């Protein structure tokens, strides 16, 4: 079954710019973009908790500048 949708000219132009090759269909383009936007494995509660703890550490000043870590590990 095929469905017709209406797009603003600007939206169509943006989709045209997103095509990998000229013969890629809009359906293929949209599905590729949707696949990139949807994460089938959302973050676990444990991971979300660790992220929140990291943000709290940064806000409390318990972090180190990135440049310092790079120098310390000799990654310059």
N, C-alpha and C positions, 0 to 999 in steps of 0.2 A: 504494500500500500504506500502510495506517495502522498505527501502532504505539502501544500504550498504555504509559504510564510512570506510576510511582507517585511522588507528591510528598508531602512533609510539609506539613501545613496552613500552617505558617509560610512555606514556599517558595511555595506557591500564592498566599498573600496578598501576598507580595513581587512575584510576577509580575503579579498584578492591579493593584498600585500602579504598575507599569512600563508598563502599557498606555497608548497615546496616546489611544485612544478606546474606549468600552465594547464596541464590536463587533469590535475587533481580536482575532484568534484568538491562542491561546497559541503556535501555530506561527509566526505573523507576529511576535509579540513576541520570542520566542526567537531567530528569525533576525535581527531588527533588532539585538538585543543582541550576538549572535555576530559580526555584521558590524562592530560598533563595537569589539569586542575583538580582532579579527584584523586584522593589518596585512599586506596582500599585498606590500608593498614594505619588507622589513626594512632596517635601517640597513646601509650599506656598511661594509667593513672600514676604509676611510679615515675615515668619519664616526665610527666607534667609536674609532679611534685618537685623533682630535681631542678627543673627549669625555674619554678617559682623560688626555690631556695637560692639558686644562682642569682636571680634578679635581686632578691633581698640582700645577698652578700654584696653585690655591686652598689646598691643604694646605701648600704651601711659603710662603704669604703673598704671592704675586705677583699678587694681585687687588686691585681697588679697590671700596669700598662703592658699592652701587647709587645711593644718595643723592648721592654725589659726582659720578657720571657724569651724573645727571639735572641737577644744578646746572650742571655744566660745559657742558652742551648747551642750557641754558635751557629745559628741559622742565617746569619747576615750574608 
